[in-house]
């Protein structure tokens, strides 16, 4: 399960980076902001799973 959540977090980070890049290239400020938010969500998910791993061992 933890592996699935880590993968989901990584996917959110990559998707967010892509949205941010497209938003920046097209000067679409809301899309750029949405990309940054999605990256933050992925970062938070990754951090949560890493913390769980630390306490599991």
Biopython code that builds the backbone (N, CA, C, O; Angstrom):
import numpy as np
from Bio.PDB.StructureBuilder import StructureBuilder

atoms = [
    (1, "UNK", "N", (0.820, -1.188, 0.000)),
    (1, "UNK", "CA", (0.000, 0.000, 0.000)),
    (1, "UNK", "C", (0.870, 1.259, 0.000)),
    (1, "UNK", "O", (0.584, 2.223, -0.709)),
    (2, "UNK", "N", (1.920, 1.235, 0.795)),
    (2, "UNK", "CA", (2.785, 2.416, 0.874)),
    (2, "UNK", "C", (3.425, 2.691, -0.483)),
    (2, "UNK", "O", (3.595, 3.847, -0.871)),
    (3, "UNK", "N", (3.773, 1.647, -1.192)),
    (3, "UNK", "CA", (4.364, 1.820, -2.515)),
    (3, "UNK", "C", (3.398, 2.479, -3.483)),
    (3, "UNK", "O", (3.790, 3.301, -4.312)),
    (4, "UNK", "N", (2.130, 2.107, -3.368)),
    (4, "UNK", "CA", (1.109, 2.722, -4.222)),
    (4, "UNK", "C", (0.984, 4.209, -3.934)),
    (4, "UNK", "O", (0.861, 5.010, -4.860)),
    (5, "UNK", "N", (1.012, 4.586, -2.671)),
    (5, "UNK", "CA", (0.878, 5.978, -2.283)),
    (5, "UNK", "C", (2.112, 6.778, -2.702)),
    (5, "UNK", "O", (1.996, 7.931, -3.116)),
    (6, "UNK", "N", (3.286, 6.169, -2.595)),
    (6, "UNK", "CA", (4.509, 6.844, -3.035)),
    (6, "UNK", "C", (4.455, 7.092, -4.538)),
    (6, "UNK", "O", (4.824, 8.165, -5.014)),
    (7, "UNK", "N", (3.995, 6.093, -5.276)),
    (7, "UNK", "CA", (3.883, 6.236, -6.728)),
    (7, "UNK", "C", (2.856, 7.305, -7.082)),
    (7, "UNK", "O", (3.055, 8.085, -8.013)),
    (8, "UNK", "N", (1.772, 7.332, -6.341)),
    (8, "UNK", "CA", (0.739, 8.339, -6.581)),
    (8, "UNK", "C", (1.286, 9.739, -6.316)),
    (8, "UNK", "O", (0.989, 10.676, -7.056)),
    (9, "UNK", "N", (2.085, 9.879, -5.260)),
    (9, "UNK", "CA", (2.706, 11.164, -4.943)),
    (9, "UNK", "C", (3.656, 11.603, -6.038)),
    (9, "UNK", "O", (3.671, 12.774, -6.417)),
    (10, "UNK", "N", (4.449, 10.675, -6.547)),
    (10, "UNK", "CA", (5.395, 10.990, -7.611)),
    (10, "UNK", "C", (4.649, 11.389, -8.877)),
    (10, "UNK", "O", (5.060, 12.309, -9.584)),
    (11, "UNK", "N", (3.556, 10.696, -9.159)),
    (11, "UNK", "CA", (2.747, 11.012, -10.334)),
    (11, "UNK", "C", (2.171, 12.425, -10.224)),
    (11, "UNK", "O", (2.161, 13.174, -11.200)),
    (12, "UNK", "N", (1.690, 12.784, -9.023)),
    (12, "UNK", "CA", (1.145, 14.125, -8.810)),
    (12, "UNK", "C", (2.232, 15.188, -9.000)),
    (12, "UNK", "O", (1.984, 16.244, -9.582)),
    (13, "UNK", "N", (3.432, 14.898, -8.505)),
    (13, "UNK", "CA", (4.534, 15.847, -8.661)),
    (13, "UNK", "C", (4.848, 16.078, -10.136)),
    (13, "UNK", "O", (4.989, 17.222, -10.568)),
    (14, "UNK", "N", (4.958, 15.006, -10.902)),
    (14, "UNK", "CA", (5.297, 15.123, -12.319)),
    (14, "UNK", "C", (4.188, 15.811, -13.111)),
    (14, "UNK", "O", (4.455, 16.644, -13.977)),
    (15, "UNK", "N", (2.949, 15.456, -12.806)),
    (15, "UNK", "CA", (1.811, 16.072, -13.481)),
    (15, "UNK", "C", (1.767, 17.572, -13.172)),
    (15, "UNK", "O", (1.488, 18.389, -14.049)),
    (16, "UNK", "N", (2.043, 17.914, -11.924)),
    (16, "UNK", "CA", (2.060, 19.314, -11.519)),
    (16, "UNK", "C", (3.159, 20.099, -12.214)),
    (16, "UNK", "O", (2.947, 21.238, -12.631)),
    (17, "UNK", "N", (4.335, 19.490, -12.338)),
    (17, "UNK", "CA", (5.444, 20.161, -13.035)),
    (17, "UNK", "C", (5.079, 20.424, -14.489)),
    (17, "UNK", "O", (5.391, 21.483, -15.033)),
    (18, "UNK", "N", (4.419, 19.456, -15.115)),
    (18, "UNK", "CA", (4.019, 19.624, -16.508)),
    (18, "UNK", "C", (2.998, 20.754, -16.640)),
    (18, "UNK", "O", (3.112, 21.596, -17.531)),
    (19, "UNK", "N", (2.009, 20.772, -15.761)),
    (19, "UNK", "CA", (0.999, 21.829, -15.809)),
    (19, "UNK", "C", (1.629, 23.200, -15.574)),
    (19, "UNK", "O", (1.289, 24.172, -16.248)),
    (20, "UNK", "N", (2.539, 23.268, -14.625)),
    (20, "UNK", "CA", (3.197, 24.535, -14.342)),
    (20, "UNK", "C", (3.987, 25.016, -15.561)),
    (20, "UNK", "O", (3.948, 26.199, -15.901)),
    (21, "UNK", "N", (4.698, 24.107, -16.213)),
    (21, "UNK", "CA", (5.493, 24.471, -17.383)),
    (21, "UNK", "C", (4.603, 24.948, -18.528)),
    (21, "UNK", "O", (4.915, 25.937, -19.190)),
    (22, "UNK", "N", (3.504, 24.250, -18.759)),
    (22, "UNK", "CA", (2.588, 24.649, -19.827)),
    (22, "UNK", "C", (1.954, 26.000, -19.489)),
    (22, "UNK", "O", (1.827, 26.867, -20.354)),
    (23, "UNK", "N", (1.561, 26.170, -18.236)),
    (23, "UNK", "CA", (0.977, 27.436, -17.807)),
    (23, "UNK", "C", (1.942, 28.591, -17.968)),
    (23, "UNK", "O", (1.552, 29.683, -18.381)),
    (24, "UNK", "N", (3.203, 28.351, -17.643)),
    (24, "UNK", "CA", (4.222, 29.394, -17.779)),
    (24, "UNK", "C", (4.454, 29.719, -19.259)),
    (24, "UNK", "O", (4.591, 30.885, -19.629)),
    (25, "UNK", "N", (4.496, 28.684, -20.097)),
    (25, "UNK", "CA", (4.755, 28.882, -21.523)),
    (25, "UNK", "C", (3.610, 29.614, -22.214)),
    (25, "UNK", "O", (3.835, 30.410, -23.126)),
    (26, "UNK", "N", (2.394, 29.342, -21.781)),
    (26, "UNK", "CA", (1.228, 29.958, -22.422)),
    (26, "UNK", "C", (0.732, 31.182, -21.668)),
    (26, "UNK", "O", (-0.278, 31.781, -22.037)),
    (27, "UNK", "N", (1.443, 31.549, -20.616)),
    (27, "UNK", "CA", (1.068, 32.684, -19.765)),
    (27, "UNK", "C", (-0.332, 32.507, -19.170)),
    (27, "UNK", "O", (-1.088, 33.465, -19.011)),
    (28, "UNK", "N", (-0.648, 31.252, -18.850)),
    (28, "UNK", "CA", (-1.923, 30.908, -18.213)),
    (28, "UNK", "C", (-1.666, 30.798, -16.709)),
    (28, "UNK", "O", (-1.304, 29.735, -16.205)),
    (29, "UNK", "N", (-1.859, 31.905, -16.009)),
    (29, "UNK", "CA", (-1.532, 31.985, -14.583)),
    (29, "UNK", "C", (-2.317, 30.958, -13.749)),
    (29, "UNK", "O", (-1.724, 30.311, -12.886)),
    (30, "UNK", "N", (-3.634, 30.787, -13.979)),
    (30, "UNK", "CA", (-4.350, 29.780, -13.180)),
    (30, "UNK", "C", (-3.820, 28.355, -13.381)),
    (30, "UNK", "O", (-3.748, 27.583, -12.425)),
    (31, "UNK", "N", (-3.456, 28.011, -14.593)),
    (31, "UNK", "CA", (-2.912, 26.675, -14.852)),
    (31, "UNK", "C", (-1.562, 26.504, -14.165)),
    (31, "UNK", "O", (-1.266, 25.444, -13.614)),
    (32, "UNK", "N", (-0.756, 27.544, -14.202)),
    (32, "UNK", "CA", (0.541, 27.511, -13.532)),
    (32, "UNK", "C", (0.364, 27.308, -12.025)),
    (32, "UNK", "O", (1.080, 26.521, -11.406)),
    (33, "UNK", "N", (-0.592, 28.024, -11.449)),
    (33, "UNK", "CA", (-0.867, 27.895, -10.014)),
    (33, "UNK", "C", (-1.401, 26.511, -9.679)),
    (33, "UNK", "O", (-1.048, 25.933, -8.650)),
    (34, "UNK", "N", (-2.245, 25.988, -10.542)),
    (34, "UNK", "CA", (-2.785, 24.641, -10.333)),
    (34, "UNK", "C", (-1.653, 23.613, -10.350)),
    (34, "UNK", "O", (-1.662, 22.663, -9.567)),
    (35, "UNK", "N", (-0.693, 23.801, -11.231)),
    (35, "UNK", "CA", (0.458, 22.905, -11.301)),
    (35, "UNK", "C", (1.286, 22.955, -10.028)),
    (35, "UNK", "O", (1.714, 21.919, -9.519)),
    (36, "UNK", "N", (1.514, 24.166, -9.509)),
    (36, "UNK", "CA", (2.269, 24.292, -8.253)),
    (36, "UNK", "C", (1.514, 23.628, -7.096)),
    (36, "UNK", "O", (2.122, 22.981, -6.243)),
    (37, "UNK", "N", (0.201, 23.791, -7.075)),
    (37, "UNK", "CA", (-0.607, 23.176, -6.016)),
    (37, "UNK", "C", (-0.540, 21.649, -6.091)),
    (37, "UNK", "O", (-0.438, 20.964, -5.073)),
    (38, "UNK", "N", (-0.597, 21.142, -7.306)),
    (38, "UNK", "CA", (-0.534, 19.690, -7.478)),
    (38, "UNK", "C", (0.829, 19.147, -7.055)),
    (38, "UNK", "O", (0.916, 18.067, -6.470)),
    (39, "UNK", "N", (1.882, 19.889, -7.348)),
    (39, "UNK", "CA", (3.216, 19.482, -6.904)),
    (39, "UNK", "C", (3.284, 19.448, -5.384)),
    (39, "UNK", "O", (3.853, 18.525, -4.802)),
    (40, "UNK", "N", (2.707, 20.448, -4.749)),
    (40, "UNK", "CA", (2.715, 20.509, -3.281)),
    (40, "UNK", "C", (1.954, 19.330, -2.693)),
    (40, "UNK", "O", (2.368, 18.757, -1.686)),
    (41, "UNK", "N", (0.859, 18.975, -3.315)),
    (41, "UNK", "CA", (0.078, 17.828, -2.849)),
    (41, "UNK", "C", (0.906, 16.541, -2.961)),
    (41, "UNK", "O", (0.896, 15.704, -2.059)),
    (42, "UNK", "N", (1.618, 16.401, -4.076)),
    (42, "UNK", "CA", (2.483, 15.235, -4.260)),
    (42, "UNK", "C", (3.634, 15.224, -3.266)),
    (42, "UNK", "O", (4.001, 14.172, -2.744)),
    (43, "UNK", "N", (4.203, 16.403, -3.004)),
    (43, "UNK", "CA", (5.280, 16.504, -2.014)),
    (43, "UNK", "C", (4.787, 16.079, -0.636)),
    (43, "UNK", "O", (5.474, 15.354, 0.084)),
    (44, "UNK", "N", (3.595, 16.534, -0.279)),
    (44, "UNK", "CA", (3.029, 16.190, 1.034)),
    (44, "UNK", "C", (2.783, 14.690, 1.144)),
    (44, "UNK", "O", (3.053, 14.086, 2.183)),
    (45, "UNK", "N", (2.274, 14.095, 0.080)),
    (45, "UNK", "CA", (2.015, 12.651, 0.089)),
    (45, "UNK", "C", (3.321, 11.876, 0.237)),
    (45, "UNK", "O", (3.390, 10.901, 0.986)),
    (46, "UNK", "N", (4.362, 12.315, -0.482)),
    (46, "UNK", "CA", (5.671, 11.661, -0.383)),
    (46, "UNK", "C", (6.229, 11.782, 1.032)),
    (46, "UNK", "O", (6.747, 10.810, 1.581)),
    (47, "UNK", "N", (6.126, 12.961, 1.617)),
    (47, "UNK", "CA", (6.646, 13.176, 2.972)),
    (47, "UNK", "C", (5.909, 12.304, 3.981)),
    (47, "UNK", "O", (6.521, 11.736, 4.886)),
    (48, "UNK", "N", (4.593, 12.201, 3.822)),
    (48, "UNK", "CA", (3.794, 11.374, 4.726)),
    (48, "UNK", "C", (4.232, 9.919, 4.658)),
    (48, "UNK", "O", (4.378, 9.260, 5.688)),
    (49, "UNK", "N", (4.437, 9.425, 3.461)),
    (49, "UNK", "CA", (4.836, 8.027, 3.299)),
    (49, "UNK", "C", (6.251, 7.785, 3.825)),
    (49, "UNK", "O", (6.525, 6.730, 4.397)),
    (50, "UNK", "N", (7.141, 8.742, 3.638)),
    (50, "UNK", "CA", (8.498, 8.586, 4.175)),
    (50, "UNK", "C", (8.472, 8.560, 5.693)),
    (50, "UNK", "O", (9.208, 7.796, 6.317)),
    (51, "UNK", "N", (7.629, 9.388, 6.286)),
    (51, "UNK", "CA", (7.493, 9.403, 7.744)),
    (51, "UNK", "C", (6.955, 8.076, 8.242)),
    (51, "UNK", "O", (7.427, 7.545, 9.248)),
    (52, "UNK", "N", (5.973, 7.542, 7.545)),
    (52, "UNK", "CA", (5.426, 6.234, 7.925)),
    (52, "UNK", "C", (6.512, 5.156, 7.870)),
    (52, "UNK", "O", (6.583, 4.290, 8.742)),
    (53, "UNK", "N", (7.361, 5.219, 6.831)),
    (53, "UNK", "CA", (8.438, 4.251, 6.710)),
    (53, "UNK", "C", (9.427, 4.343, 7.854)),
    (53, "UNK", "O", (9.914, 3.323, 8.342)),
    (54, "UNK", "N", (9.727, 5.561, 8.286)),
    (54, "UNK", "CA", (10.672, 5.747, 9.390)),
    (54, "UNK", "C", (10.155, 5.082, 10.654)),
    (54, "UNK", "O", (10.909, 4.405, 11.353)),
    (55, "UNK", "N", (8.889, 5.268, 10.951)),
    (55, "UNK", "CA", (8.325, 4.720, 12.179)),
    (55, "UNK", "C", (7.990, 3.237, 12.078)),
    (55, "UNK", "O", (7.784, 2.572, 13.093)),
    (56, "UNK", "N", (7.937, 2.726, 10.866)),
    (56, "UNK", "CA", (7.637, 1.311, 10.669)),
    (56, "UNK", "C", (8.844, 0.449, 11.028)),
    (56, "UNK", "O", (8.679, -0.678, 11.495)),
    (57, "UNK", "N", (10.037, 0.956, 10.819)),
    (57, "UNK", "CA", (11.248, 0.156, 11.032)),
    (57, "UNK", "C", (11.784, 0.326, 12.409)),
    (57, "UNK", "O", (12.800, -0.277, 12.755)),
]
sb = StructureBuilder()
sb.init_structure("model")
sb.init_model(0)
sb.init_chain("A")
sb.init_seg("    ")
for serial, (resi, resn, name, xyz) in enumerate(atoms, 1):
    if name == "N":
        sb.init_residue(resn, " ", resi, " ")
    sb.init_atom(name, np.array(xyz, "f"), 0.0, 1.0, " ", f" {name:<3s}", serial, name[0])
structure = sb.get_structure()
